[in-house]
Amino acid sequence: MQEGTFSSHGHCRGTTARGDVFAADCPTRRLLDRIADKWSTLILLTLHDQPMRFNGLKRRIDGVSQKMLSQTLRSLERDGLVSRSVVATVPVSVTYAITPLGASLVASLRAMIDWAETRMPEVAAAQAAYDTISGRSVPEIA
């Protein structure tokens, strides 16, 4: 190993511009917090299919509140993953679209969803075993 390199994951300051993902102030960690959020994931997947207006997104993504959708869209726009187009009509028409940067993330998100769908029976079995051993019952993911 070269001098200035670290063997632990996310501890790459010696050779790259990356930071320690385990540190609270790490920019990578903050970005992971955003893209791993369920609303961000659902918004990006929805916009990958087609650009949409706010109310179309709200109708398509079951359970998201207007406030959460607005906040998440603003954050995704700030991160360069979503673009916002305003057309001066009455009322104003605002359309959201995924950017090339956001589209490059979708394959990874789909892989994560595929993993979750494939492994859900194993997770459900582990939950049931845990609940039996601990004598507790918690809401299932299913």
N, C-alpha and C positions, 0 to 999 in steps of 0.2 A: 504494500500500500504506500502511496506517495505521501510525503509530508504535507500536512494541511488538509488531508481528507479524513473523513469520519466513517466508521463502519456502520453506524446505526441509520435506519431509514429516516429521511427528513432532516438529517443533520449534515447538510451538504455545503455549508458556508465556505469550506476550504477551497472548493473547485468551481462552484457555480454561484449564481446570484440568488439561489434559493435560500430560504430560511429554515428554521427548525419548526416543523408543523406541530410539534407538541407545545410550543410557546404560545401563550394567549394572544400575543401581538403579531403573530406571523401572518403576512398577507395571504399566503396559500391557504392557511387554515380558515381565514375569514371567507375566502372564495369557496372553499369546500363547504362551509356552513351554508352558504347561499345556494349552491347548485345541488346539494343533498337535501334541501328543504322540499317537502312534498309539493307545495304549491309551485315552486320554481320548476320542478320536474314536469308537473302536469301542464303548466303554461308552455314550456319549451316544446313538449311533445305535441301539444295542440297546434301551436303556431308553425311547427315543422310541416304539418299537413297543408296549411293555408293561412294567409294573413287574416286577422279578425278584428272586429271592433270590440270595445270593452264589454258591452252587453252580450255579445255572442260568446265571448270567453266565459263570462259569468254563467250563462246558461249551460255551456258545455262542461264546465268543471263543477261537478256537484259538490256542494258543501262549502265552497269558498265564499267568504263575505265580501261585500263591496270594498270595505276598508283594506282587507288583506290582499285582495286582487290588485288594488291600486298601489299599495306599498310594494308588493312583489314586482309588479310591472316597472315601477320606478327604479327599484334596485337592479333589475335585470337590464334596464335601459342604461343605467349608470355603468354597469359592468361591460356594456357593449354586446350583450347577448340578444337584445331585443331592440328594434327601432320603433319609433313612434312618428306617424305621419299625420299632420293636421291639414284638413282642407277647409278653407273659409266658406262654409255654407251656413245656412240657418236651419237648425242648430249646427254648430261646428261638428264636423265629422273627423273622428280620430281612429286611425287604424294601426294595429300593432302587427309587426312581422318579425320573424326570426332573422338574425343577421348571419353572415357566413361563419362568424366566430361561434354563435349559438348553435348553428347547424352542425358544426364540427364536434359538438358535445353530445348530440343526440344519439349517435351510435353507442357511446359509452352508457348513456342513460338506458337505452333499450337493452343492452347487455345486462345491466343491473336488474331491470324489470324481469327479463327472461330468467335470470338466476332465481329471483324471488318466486316467480310462478312455478318454476321447476322444483324448487326446494321447499315449497309451502307444506307438503305432507310431512316432510322431516321436521320442519319447525313446529308444526301442530303436534306431532308425536312427542317432541322434546318438551313442549309446553305442558302436555297432558302428564308426562312423567314427572316433571317438576312439581306440578300442582298436586299430584298424588303423594309425592315424597314430603312436600312442605305442608300438606294439609290445607293449602290455600287454593283459591280459585280467582284468577284475574281475567279480565276480558281478553278474548283471543284476538289474534290478528286477522283471522279469516273473516 
